[in-house]
């Protein structure tokens, strides 16, 4: 079976492919590489910030 060309896929298509083919490490690496290239310097949250964000999202879902 031939490997699809991940470079020709949109972000959404590649994400869907990775979700449908979790054993395909090449696809996973292509997806992570693409995410990293879109945001090479992500800002990490402090644990306190993550807890606040999680609580906000949980409360938002209860409305």
PDB file of N, H, CA, C and O in Angstrom:
ATOM      1  N   UNK A   1       0.850  -1.185   0.000  1.00  0.00           N
ATOM      2  CA  UNK A   1       0.000   0.000   0.000  1.00  0.00           C
ATOM      3  C   UNK A   1       0.889   1.239   0.000  1.00  0.00           C
ATOM      4  O   UNK A   1       1.876   1.302   0.732  1.00  0.00           O
ATOM      5  N   UNK A   2       0.538   2.213  -0.815  1.00  0.00           N
ATOM      6  H   UNK A   2      -0.265   2.162  -1.410  1.00  0.00           H
ATOM      7  CA  UNK A   2       1.336   3.425  -0.930  1.00  0.00           C
ATOM      8  C   UNK A   2       0.960   4.428   0.157  1.00  0.00           C
ATOM      9  O   UNK A   2      -0.195   4.549   0.566  1.00  0.00           O
ATOM     10  N   UNK A   3       1.986   5.132   0.598  1.00  0.00           N
ATOM     11  H   UNK A   3       2.924   5.033   0.265  1.00  0.00           H
ATOM     12  CA  UNK A   3       1.797   6.167   1.610  1.00  0.00           C
ATOM     13  C   UNK A   3       1.242   7.423   0.938  1.00  0.00           C
ATOM     14  O   UNK A   3       1.749   7.816  -0.113  1.00  0.00           O
ATOM     15  N   UNK A   4       0.223   8.063   1.506  1.00  0.00           N
ATOM     16  H   UNK A   4      -0.188   7.743   2.359  1.00  0.00           H
ATOM     17  CA  UNK A   4      -0.282   9.305   0.915  1.00  0.00           C
ATOM     18  C   UNK A   4       0.770  10.404   1.012  1.00  0.00           C
ATOM     19  O   UNK A   4       1.674  10.336   1.845  1.00  0.00           O
ATOM     20  N   UNK A   5       0.648  11.401   0.170  1.00  0.00           N
ATOM     21  H   UNK A   5      -0.087  11.456  -0.506  1.00  0.00           H
ATOM     22  CA  UNK A   5       1.559  12.537   0.202  1.00  0.00           C
ATOM     23  C   UNK A   5       1.033  13.538   1.225  1.00  0.00           C
ATOM     24  O   UNK A   5       0.088  14.279   0.952  1.00  0.00           O
ATOM     25  N   UNK A   6       1.656  13.554   2.409  1.00  0.00           N
ATOM     26  H   UNK A   6       2.423  12.952   2.631  1.00  0.00           H
ATOM     27  CA  UNK A   6       1.178  14.400   3.500  1.00  0.00           C
ATOM     28  C   UNK A   6       1.329  15.881   3.181  1.00  0.00           C
ATOM     29  O   UNK A   6       0.553  16.698   3.677  1.00  0.00           O
ATOM     30  N   UNK A   7       2.314  16.240   2.363  1.00  0.00           N
ATOM     31  H   UNK A   7       2.944  15.576   1.961  1.00  0.00           H
ATOM     32  CA  UNK A   7       2.521  17.636   1.999  1.00  0.00           C
ATOM     33  C   UNK A   7       1.370  18.189   1.173  1.00  0.00           C
ATOM     34  O   UNK A   7       1.101  19.390   1.209  1.00  0.00           O
ATOM     35  N   UNK A   8       0.688  17.324   0.430  1.00  0.00           N
ATOM     36  H   UNK A   8       0.907  16.349   0.401  1.00  0.00           H
ATOM     37  CA  UNK A   8      -0.440  17.761  -0.391  1.00  0.00           C
ATOM     38  C   UNK A   8      -1.741  17.870   0.392  1.00  0.00           C
ATOM     39  O   UNK A   8      -2.722  18.415  -0.115  1.00  0.00           O
ATOM     40  N   UNK A   9      -1.765  17.360   1.622  1.00  0.00           N
ATOM     41  H   UNK A   9      -0.968  16.918   2.035  1.00  0.00           H
ATOM     42  CA  UNK A   9      -2.979  17.389   2.450  1.00  0.00           C
ATOM     43  C   UNK A   9      -3.108  18.736   3.161  1.00  0.00           C
ATOM     44  O   UNK A   9      -2.112  19.370   3.509  1.00  0.00           O
ATOM     45  N   UNK A  10      -4.353  19.155   3.368  1.00  0.00           N
ATOM     46  H   UNK A  10      -5.162  18.640   3.085  1.00  0.00           H
ATOM     47  CA  UNK A  10      -4.591  20.330   4.202  1.00  0.00           C
ATOM     48  C   UNK A  10      -4.343  19.924   5.653  1.00  0.00           C
ATOM     49  O   UNK A  10      -4.206  18.739   5.959  1.00  0.00           O
ATOM     50  N   UNK A  11      -4.288  20.902   6.532  1.00  0.00           N
ATOM     51  H   UNK A  11      -4.400  21.864   6.283  1.00  0.00           H
ATOM     52  CA  UNK A  11      -4.115  20.598   7.954  1.00  0.00           C
ATOM     53  C   UNK A  11      -5.240  19.696   8.450  1.00  0.00           C
ATOM     54  O   UNK A  11      -4.996  18.732   9.175  1.00  0.00           O
ATOM     55  N   UNK A  12      -6.465  20.011   8.058  1.00  0.00           N
ATOM     56  H   UNK A  12      -6.663  20.794   7.469  1.00  0.00           H
ATOM     57  CA  UNK A  12      -7.621  19.221   8.498  1.00  0.00           C
ATOM     58  C   UNK A  12      -7.557  17.791   7.956  1.00  0.00           C
ATOM     59  O   UNK A  12      -7.871  16.841   8.673  1.00  0.00           O
ATOM     60  N   UNK A  13      -7.159  17.640   6.713  1.00  0.00           N
ATOM     61  H   UNK A  13      -6.904  18.412   6.130  1.00  0.00           H
ATOM     62  CA  UNK A  13      -7.050  16.305   6.121  1.00  0.00           C
ATOM     63  C   UNK A  13      -5.964  15.482   6.812  1.00  0.00           C
ATOM     64  O   UNK A  13      -6.154  14.299   7.095  1.00  0.00           O
ATOM     65  N   UNK A  14      -4.828  16.120   7.079  1.00  0.00           N
ATOM     66  H   UNK A  14      -4.673  17.081   6.849  1.00  0.00           H
ATOM     67  CA  UNK A  14      -3.733  15.413   7.737  1.00  0.00           C
ATOM     68  C   UNK A  14      -4.124  15.019   9.151  1.00  0.00           C
ATOM     69  O   UNK A  14      -3.821  13.909   9.589  1.00  0.00           O
ATOM     70  N   UNK A  15      -4.788  15.905   9.867  1.00  0.00           N
ATOM     71  H   UNK A  15      -5.034  16.806   9.512  1.00  0.00           H
ATOM     72  CA  UNK A  15      -5.249  15.593  11.228  1.00  0.00           C
ATOM     73  C   UNK A  15      -6.211  14.413  11.191  1.00  0.00           C
ATOM     74  O   UNK A  15      -6.092  13.490  11.997  1.00  0.00           O
ATOM     75  N   UNK A  16      -7.158  14.437  10.266  1.00  0.00           N
ATOM     76  H   UNK A  16      -7.254  15.187   9.612  1.00  0.00           H
ATOM     77  CA  UNK A  16      -8.122  13.339  10.145  1.00  0.00           C
ATOM     78  C   UNK A  16      -7.412  12.031   9.815  1.00  0.00           C
ATOM     79  O   UNK A  16      -7.761  10.978  10.349  1.00  0.00           O
ATOM     80  N   UNK A  17      -6.422  12.097   8.939  1.00  0.00           N
ATOM     81  H   UNK A  17      -6.138  12.952   8.505  1.00  0.00           H
ATOM     82  CA  UNK A  17      -5.676  10.893   8.579  1.00  0.00           C
ATOM     83  C   UNK A  17      -4.949  10.326   9.794  1.00  0.00           C
ATOM     84  O   UNK A  17      -4.966   9.116  10.024  1.00  0.00           O
ATOM     85  N   UNK A  18      -4.313  11.197  10.569  1.00  0.00           N
ATOM     86  H   UNK A  18      -4.300  12.179  10.382  1.00  0.00           H
ATOM     87  CA  UNK A  18      -3.593  10.751  11.764  1.00  0.00           C
ATOM     88  C   UNK A  18      -4.560  10.109  12.759  1.00  0.00           C
ATOM     89  O   UNK A  18      -4.241   9.082  13.359  1.00  0.00           O
ATOM     90  N   UNK A  19      -5.728  10.703  12.936  1.00  0.00           N
ATOM     91  H   UNK A  19      -5.987  11.537  12.449  1.00  0.00           H
ATOM     92  CA  UNK A  19      -6.714  10.144  13.865  1.00  0.00           C
ATOM     93  C   UNK A  19      -7.228   8.783  13.391  1.00  0.00           C
ATOM     94  O   UNK A  19      -7.501   7.901  14.205  1.00  0.00           O
ATOM     95  N   UNK A  20      -7.357   8.617  12.084  1.00  0.00           N
ATOM     96  H   UNK A  20      -7.135   9.333  11.422  1.00  0.00           H
ATOM     97  CA  UNK A  20      -7.841   7.350  11.525  1.00  0.00           C
ATOM     98  C   UNK A  20      -6.750   6.294  11.424  1.00  0.00           C
ATOM     99  O   UNK A  20      -7.046   5.105  11.303  1.00  0.00           O
ATOM    100  N   UNK A  21      -5.489   6.719  11.472  1.00  0.00           N
ATOM    101  H   UNK A  21      -5.249   7.685  11.570  1.00  0.00           H
ATOM    102  CA  UNK A  21      -4.349   5.802  11.319  1.00  0.00           C
ATOM    103  C   UNK A  21      -3.333   6.035  12.441  1.00  0.00           C
ATOM    104  O   UNK A  21      -2.209   6.455  12.168  1.00  0.00           O
ATOM    105  N   UNK A  22      -3.700   5.774  13.678  1.00  0.00           N
ATOM    106  H   UNK A  22      -4.613   5.433  13.900  1.00  0.00           H
ATOM    107  CA  UNK A  22      -2.809   6.094  14.796  1.00  0.00           C
ATOM    108  C   UNK A  22      -1.500   5.311  14.784  1.00  0.00           C
ATOM    109  O   UNK A  22      -0.536   5.722  15.431  1.00  0.00           O
ATOM    110  N   UNK A  23      -1.446   4.216  14.076  1.00  0.00           N
ATOM    111  H   UNK A  23      -2.228   3.883  13.551  1.00  0.00           H
ATOM    112  CA  UNK A  23      -0.223   3.417  14.013  1.00  0.00           C
ATOM    113  C   UNK A  23       0.791   3.986  13.021  1.00  0.00           C
ATOM    114  O   UNK A  23       1.944   3.554  13.010  1.00  0.00           O
ATOM    115  N   UNK A  24       0.390   4.932  12.201  1.00  0.00           N
ATOM    116  H   UNK A  24      -0.547   5.283  12.210  1.00  0.00           H
ATOM    117  CA  UNK A  24       1.264   5.499  11.176  1.00  0.00           C
ATOM    118  C   UNK A  24       2.112   6.619  11.794  1.00  0.00           C
ATOM    119  O   UNK A  24       1.689   7.773  11.863  1.00  0.00           O
ATOM    120  N   UNK A  25       3.307   6.252  12.235  1.00  0.00           N
ATOM    121  H   UNK A  25       3.650   5.315  12.178  1.00  0.00           H
ATOM    122  CA  UNK A  25       4.172   7.234  12.893  1.00  0.00           C
ATOM    123  C   UNK A  25       4.683   8.290  11.921  1.00  0.00           C
ATOM    124  O   UNK A  25       4.940   9.425  12.321  1.00  0.00           O
ATOM    125  N   UNK A  26       4.833   7.931  10.663  1.00  0.00           N
ATOM    126  H   UNK A  26       4.624   7.009  10.339  1.00  0.00           H
ATOM    127  CA  UNK A  26       5.284   8.919   9.675  1.00  0.00           C
ATOM    128  C   UNK A  26       4.251  10.041   9.527  1.00  0.00           C
ATOM    129  O   UNK A  26       4.614  11.214   9.439  1.00  0.00           O
ATOM    130  N   UNK A  27       2.977   9.682   9.501  1.00  0.00           N
ATOM    131  H   UNK A  27       2.683   8.729   9.573  1.00  0.00           H
ATOM    132  CA  UNK A  27       1.916  10.683   9.413  1.00  0.00           C
ATOM    133  C   UNK A  27       1.889  11.543  10.676  1.00  0.00           C
ATOM    134  O   UNK A  27       1.724  12.760  10.602  1.00  0.00           O
ATOM    135  N   UNK A  28       2.049  10.911  11.817  1.00  0.00           N
ATOM    136  H   UNK A  28       2.183   9.922  11.877  1.00  0.00           H
ATOM    137  CA  UNK A  28       2.059  11.638  13.084  1.00  0.00           C
ATOM    138  C   UNK A  28       3.199  12.652  13.103  1.00  0.00           C
ATOM    139  O   UNK A  28       3.001  13.805  13.487  1.00  0.00           O
ATOM    140  N   UNK A  29       4.385  12.226  12.692  1.00  0.00           N
ATOM    141  H   UNK A  29       4.546  11.290  12.380  1.00  0.00           H
ATOM    142  CA  UNK A  29       5.535  13.133  12.672  1.00  0.00           C
ATOM    143  C   UNK A  29       5.315  14.278  11.681  1.00  0.00           C
ATOM    144  O   UNK A  29       5.696  15.415  11.961  1.00  0.00           O
ATOM    145  N   UNK A  30       4.713  13.997  10.542  1.00  0.00           N
ATOM    146  H   UNK A  30       4.403  13.073  10.314  1.00  0.00           H
ATOM    147  CA  UNK A  30       4.420  15.050   9.566  1.00  0.00           C
ATOM    148  C   UNK A  30       3.451  16.073  10.161  1.00  0.00           C
ATOM    149  O   UNK A  30       3.596  17.276   9.946  1.00  0.00           O
ATOM    150  N   UNK A  31       2.465  15.583  10.907  1.00  0.00           N
ATOM    151  H   UNK A  31       2.347  14.605  11.081  1.00  0.00           H
ATOM    152  CA  UNK A  31       1.485  16.470  11.533  1.00  0.00           C
ATOM    153  C   UNK A  31       2.137  17.331  12.611  1.00  0.00           C
ATOM    154  O   UNK A  31       1.914  18.541  12.659  1.00  0.00           O
ATOM    155  N   UNK A  32       2.941  16.715  13.475  1.00  0.00           N
ATOM    156  H   UNK A  32       3.123  15.733  13.436  1.00  0.00           H
ATOM    157  CA  UNK A  32       3.613  17.471  14.535  1.00  0.00           C
ATOM    158  C   UNK A  32       4.591  18.478  13.936  1.00  0.00           C
ATOM    159  O   UNK A  32       4.683  19.606  14.418  1.00  0.00           O
ATOM    160  N   UNK A  33       5.316  18.089  12.899  1.00  0.00           N
ATOM    161  H   UNK A  33       5.241  17.172  12.508  1.00  0.00           H
ATOM    162  CA  UNK A  33       6.226  19.023  12.228  1.00  0.00           C
ATOM    163  C   UNK A  33       5.468  20.225  11.679  1.00  0.00           C
ATOM    164  O   UNK A  33       5.934  21.361  11.765  1.00  0.00           O
ATOM    165  N   UNK A  34       4.300  19.960  11.117  1.00  0.00           N
ATOM    166  H   UNK A  34       3.921  19.038  11.047  1.00  0.00           H
ATOM    167  CA  UNK A  34       3.486  21.047  10.566  1.00  0.00           C
ATOM    168  C   UNK A  34       2.996  21.969  11.678  1.00  0.00           C
ATOM    169  O   UNK A  34       3.013  23.190  11.523  1.00  0.00           O
ATOM    170  N   UNK A  35       2.562  21.395  12.790  1.00  0.00           N
ATOM    171  H   UNK A  35       2.548  20.403  12.915  1.00  0.00           H
ATOM    172  CA  UNK A  35       2.123  22.219  13.917  1.00  0.00           C
ATOM    173  C   UNK A  35       3.269  23.078  14.438  1.00  0.00           C
ATOM    174  O   UNK A  35       3.094  24.258  14.740  1.00  0.00           O
ATOM    175  N   UNK A  36       4.441  22.465  14.538  1.00  0.00           N
ATOM    176  H   UNK A  36       4.583  21.506  14.293  1.00  0.00           H
ATOM    177  CA  UNK A  36       5.599  23.205  15.042  1.00  0.00           C
ATOM    178  C   UNK A  36       5.997  24.326  14.084  1.00  0.00           C
ATOM    179  O   UNK A  36       6.358  25.415  14.530  1.00  0.00           O
ATOM    180  N   UNK A  37       5.939  24.080  12.798  1.00  0.00           N
ATOM    181  H   UNK A  37       5.646  23.195  12.436  1.00  0.00           H
ATOM    182  CA  UNK A  37       6.319  25.120  11.837  1.00  0.00           C
ATOM    183  C   UNK A  37       5.314  26.271  11.849  1.00  0.00           C
ATOM    184  O   UNK A  37       5.679  27.407  11.542  1.00  0.00           O
ATOM    185  N   UNK A  38       4.058  25.998  12.196  1.00  0.00           N
ATOM    186  H   UNK A  38       3.761  25.076  12.445  1.00  0.00           H
ATOM    187  CA  UNK A  38       3.044  27.048  12.270  1.00  0.00           C
ATOM    188  C   UNK A  38       3.241  27.915  13.510  1.00  0.00           C
ATOM    189  O   UNK A  38       2.876  29.090  13.515  1.00  0.00           O
ATOM    190  N   UNK A  39       3.823  27.329  14.565  1.00  0.00           N
ATOM    191  H   UNK A  39       4.119  26.374  14.560  1.00  0.00           H
ATOM    192  CA  UNK A  39       4.049  28.066  15.804  1.00  0.00           C
ATOM    193  C   UNK A  39       5.353  27.576  16.433  1.00  0.00           C
ATOM    194  O   UNK A  39       5.327  26.762  17.355  1.00  0.00           O
ATOM    195  N   UNK A  40       6.486  28.063  15.946  1.00  0.00           N
ATOM    196  H   UNK A  40       6.507  28.725  15.196  1.00  0.00           H
ATOM    197  CA  UNK A  40       7.775  27.538  16.402  1.00  0.00           C
ATOM    198  C   UNK A  40       8.131  27.898  17.842  1.00  0.00           C
ATOM    199  O   UNK A  40       9.004  27.262  18.434  1.00  0.00           O
ATOM    200  N   UNK A  41       7.475  28.901  18.414  1.00  0.00           N
ATOM    201  H   UNK A  41       6.766  29.417  17.933  1.00  0.00           H
ATOM    202  CA  UNK A  41       7.778  29.332  19.784  1.00  0.00           C
ATOM    203  C   UNK A  41       6.512  29.370  20.633  1.00  0.00           C
ATOM    204  O   UNK A  41       6.067  30.449  21.025  1.00  0.00           O
ATOM    205  N   UNK A  42       5.927  28.216  20.920  1.00  0.00           N
ATOM    206  H   UNK A  42       6.288  27.340  20.601  1.00  0.00           H
ATOM    207  CA  UNK A  42       4.690  28.224  21.707  1.00  0.00           C
ATOM    208  C   UNK A  42       4.935  28.740  23.123  1.00  0.00           C
ATOM    209  O   UNK A  42       6.003  28.530  23.700  1.00  0.00           O
ATOM    210  N   UNK A  43       3.943  29.407  23.662  1.00  0.00           N
ATOM    211  H   UNK A  43       3.076  29.577  23.194  1.00  0.00           H
ATOM    212  CA  UNK A  43       4.026  29.910  25.022  1.00  0.00           C
ATOM    213  C   UNK A  43       3.459  28.852  25.960  1.00  0.00           C
ATOM    214  O   UNK A  43       2.312  28.431  25.815  1.00  0.00           O
ATOM    215  N   UNK A  44       4.257  28.436  26.905  1.00  0.00           N
ATOM    216  H   UNK A  44       5.189  28.778  27.023  1.00  0.00           H
ATOM    217  CA  UNK A  44       3.815  27.427  27.858  1.00  0.00           C
ATOM    218  C   UNK A  44       3.053  28.093  28.993  1.00  0.00           C
ATOM    219  O   UNK A  44       3.381  29.200  29.423  1.00  0.00           O
ATOM    220  N   UNK A  45       2.022  27.388  29.471  1.00  0.00           N
ATOM    221  H   UNK A  45       1.756  26.490  29.122  1.00  0.00           H
ATOM    222  CA  UNK A  45       1.236  27.897  30.588  1.00  0.00           C
ATOM    223  C   UNK A  45       1.842  27.439  31.905  1.00  0.00           C
ATOM    224  O   UNK A  45       2.410  26.351  31.999  1.00  0.00           O
ATOM    225  N   UNK A  46       1.715  28.274  32.908  1.00  0.00           N
ATOM    226  H   UNK A  46       1.254  29.158  32.833  1.00  0.00           H
ATOM    227  CA  UNK A  46       2.037  27.851  34.264  1.00  0.00           C
ATOM    228  C   UNK A  46       0.889  26.968  34.731  1.00  0.00           C
ATOM    229  O   UNK A  46      -0.218  27.063  34.200  1.00  0.00           O
ATOM    230  N   UNK A  47       1.133  26.120  35.706  1.00  0.00           N
ATOM    231  H   UNK A  47       2.032  26.043  36.137  1.00  0.00           H
ATOM    232  CA  UNK A  47       0.104  25.197  36.181  1.00  0.00           C
ATOM    233  C   UNK A  47      -1.122  25.963  36.680  1.00  0.00           C
ATOM    234  O   UNK A  47      -2.257  25.524  36.491  1.00  0.00           O
ATOM    235  N   UNK A  48      -0.887  27.092  37.307  1.00  0.00           N
ATOM    236  H   UNK A  48       0.035  27.448  37.460  1.00  0.00           H
ATOM    237  CA  UNK A  48      -2.003  27.904  37.808  1.00  0.00           C
ATOM    238  C   UNK A  48      -2.874  28.415  36.660  1.00  0.00           C
ATOM    239  O   UNK A  48      -4.102  28.422  36.748  1.00  0.00           O
ATOM    240  N   UNK A  49      -2.209  28.843  35.575  1.00  0.00           N
ATOM    241  H   UNK A  49      -1.211  28.837  35.503  1.00  0.00           H
ATOM    242  CA  UNK A  49      -2.951  29.317  34.403  1.00  0.00           C
ATOM    243  C   UNK A  49      -3.752  28.183  33.770  1.00  0.00           C
ATOM    244  O   UNK A  49      -4.888  28.383  33.342  1.00  0.00           O
ATOM    245  N   UNK A  50      -3.159  26.996  33.714  1.00  0.00           N
ATOM    246  H   UNK A  50      -2.235  26.833  34.061  1.00  0.00           H
ATOM    247  CA  UNK A  50      -3.847  25.839  33.143  1.00  0.00           C
ATOM    248  C   UNK A  50      -5.069  25.472  33.972  1.00  0.00           C
ATOM    249  O   UNK A  50      -6.115  25.138  33.415  1.00  0.00           O
ATOM    250  N   UNK A  51      -4.953  25.530  35.289  1.00  0.00           N
ATOM    251  H   UNK A  51      -4.103  25.802  35.741  1.00  0.00           H
ATOM    252  CA  UNK A  51      -6.089  25.221  36.161  1.00  0.00           C
ATOM    253  C   UNK A  51      -7.226  26.219  35.956  1.00  0.00           C
ATOM    254  O   UNK A  51      -8.393  25.832  35.909  1.00  0.00           O
ATOM    255  N   UNK A  52      -6.885  27.503  35.833  1.00  0.00           N
ATOM    256  H   UNK A  52      -5.937  27.818  35.871  1.00  0.00           H
ATOM    257  CA  UNK A  52      -7.900  28.538  35.594  1.00  0.00           C
ATOM    258  C   UNK A  52      -8.585  28.307  34.255  1.00  0.00           C
ATOM    259  O   UNK A  52      -9.808  28.407  34.153  1.00  0.00           O
ATOM    260  N   UNK A  53      -7.798  27.998  33.225  1.00  0.00           N
ATOM    261  H   UNK A  53      -6.805  27.917  33.308  1.00  0.00           H
ATOM    262  CA  UNK A  53      -8.361  27.759  31.888  1.00  0.00           C
ATOM    263  C   UNK A  53      -9.255  26.524  31.890  1.00  0.00           C
ATOM    264  O   UNK A  53     -10.328  26.536  31.286  1.00  0.00           O
ATOM    265  N   UNK A  54      -8.828  25.468  32.556  1.00  0.00           N
ATOM    266  H   UNK A  54      -7.957  25.458  33.047  1.00  0.00           H
ATOM    267  CA  UNK A  54      -9.637  24.254  32.641  1.00  0.00           C
ATOM    268  C   UNK A  54     -10.950  24.532  33.348  1.00  0.00           C
ATOM    269  O   UNK A  54     -12.007  24.096  32.893  1.00  0.00           O
ATOM    270  N   UNK A  55     -10.892  25.249  34.450  1.00  0.00           N
ATOM    271  H   UNK A  55     -10.033  25.603  34.820  1.00  0.00           H
ATOM    272  CA  UNK A  55     -12.113  25.587  35.182  1.00  0.00           C
ATOM    273  C   UNK A  55     -13.046  26.436  34.321  1.00  0.00           C
ATOM    274  O   UNK A  55     -14.261  26.237  34.333  1.00  0.00           O
ATOM    275  N   UNK A  56     -12.472  27.387  33.571  1.00  0.00           N
ATOM    276  H   UNK A  56     -11.485  27.548  33.562  1.00  0.00           H
ATOM    277  CA  UNK A  56     -13.284  28.238  32.684  1.00  0.00           C
ATOM    278  C   UNK A  56     -13.997  27.391  31.633  1.00  0.00           C
ATOM    279  O   UNK A  56     -15.182  27.593  31.366  1.00  0.00           O
ATOM    280  N   UNK A  57     -13.271  26.441  31.040  1.00  0.00           N
ATOM    281  H   UNK A  57     -12.309  26.277  31.257  1.00  0.00           H
ATOM    282  CA  UNK A  57     -13.865  25.603  29.999  1.00  0.00           C
ATOM    283  C   UNK A  57     -14.930  24.666  30.562  1.00  0.00           C
ATOM    284  O   UNK A  57     -15.953  24.435  29.918  1.00  0.00           O
ATOM    285  N   UNK A  58     -14.699  24.133  31.742  1.00  0.00           N
ATOM    286  H   UNK A  58     -13.868  24.321  32.265  1.00  0.00           H
ATOM    287  CA  UNK A  58     -15.697  23.265  32.378  1.00  0.00           C
ATOM    288  C   UNK A  58     -16.957  24.048  32.689  1.00  0.00           C
ATOM    289  O   UNK A  58     -18.066  23.586  32.424  1.00  0.00           O
ATOM    290  N   UNK A  59     -16.784  25.244  33.255  1.00  0.00           N
ATOM    291  H   UNK A  59     -15.882  25.620  33.471  1.00  0.00           H
ATOM    292  CA  UNK A  59     -17.936  26.077  33.581  1.00  0.00           C
ATOM    293  C   UNK A  59     -18.670  26.538  32.339  1.00  0.00           C
ATOM    294  O   UNK A  59     -19.893  26.682  32.356  1.00  0.00           O
ATOM    295  N   UNK A  60     -17.946  26.768  31.277  1.00  0.00           N
ATOM    296  H   UNK A  60     -16.952  26.652  31.264  1.00  0.00           H
ATOM    297  CA  UNK A  60     -18.550  27.200  30.010  1.00  0.00           C
ATOM    298  C   UNK A  60     -19.454  26.086  29.460  1.00  0.00           C
ATOM    299  O   UNK A  60     -20.495  26.370  28.868  1.00  0.00           O
ATOM    300  N   UNK A  61     -19.066  24.842  29.653  1.00  0.00           N
ATOM    301  H   UNK A  61     -18.220  24.611  30.134  1.00  0.00           H
ATOM    302  CA  UNK A  61     -19.850  23.718  29.175  1.00  0.00           C
ATOM    303  C   UNK A  61     -21.088  23.449  29.993  1.00  0.00           C
ATOM    304  O   UNK A  61     -21.974  22.721  29.544  1.00  0.00           O
ATOM    305  N   UNK A  62     -21.177  24.023  31.197  1.00  0.00           N
ATOM    306  H   UNK A  62     -20.458  24.615  31.561  1.00  0.00           H
ATOM    307  CA  UNK A  62     -22.328  23.790  32.069  1.00  0.00           C
ATOM    308  C   UNK A  62     -23.451  24.777  31.826  1.00  0.00           C
ATOM    309  O   UNK A  62     -24.522  24.651  32.420  1.00  0.00           O
ATOM    310  N   UNK A  63     -23.232  25.739  30.981  1.00  0.00           N
ATOM    311  H   UNK A  63     -22.362  25.841  30.499  1.00  0.00           H
ATOM    312  CA  UNK A  63     -24.270  26.771  30.731  1.00  0.00           C
ATOM    313  C   UNK A  63     -25.320  26.270  29.798  1.00  0.00           C
ATOM    314  O   UNK A  63     -26.261  26.998  29.479  1.00  0.00           O
TER     315      UNK A  63
END
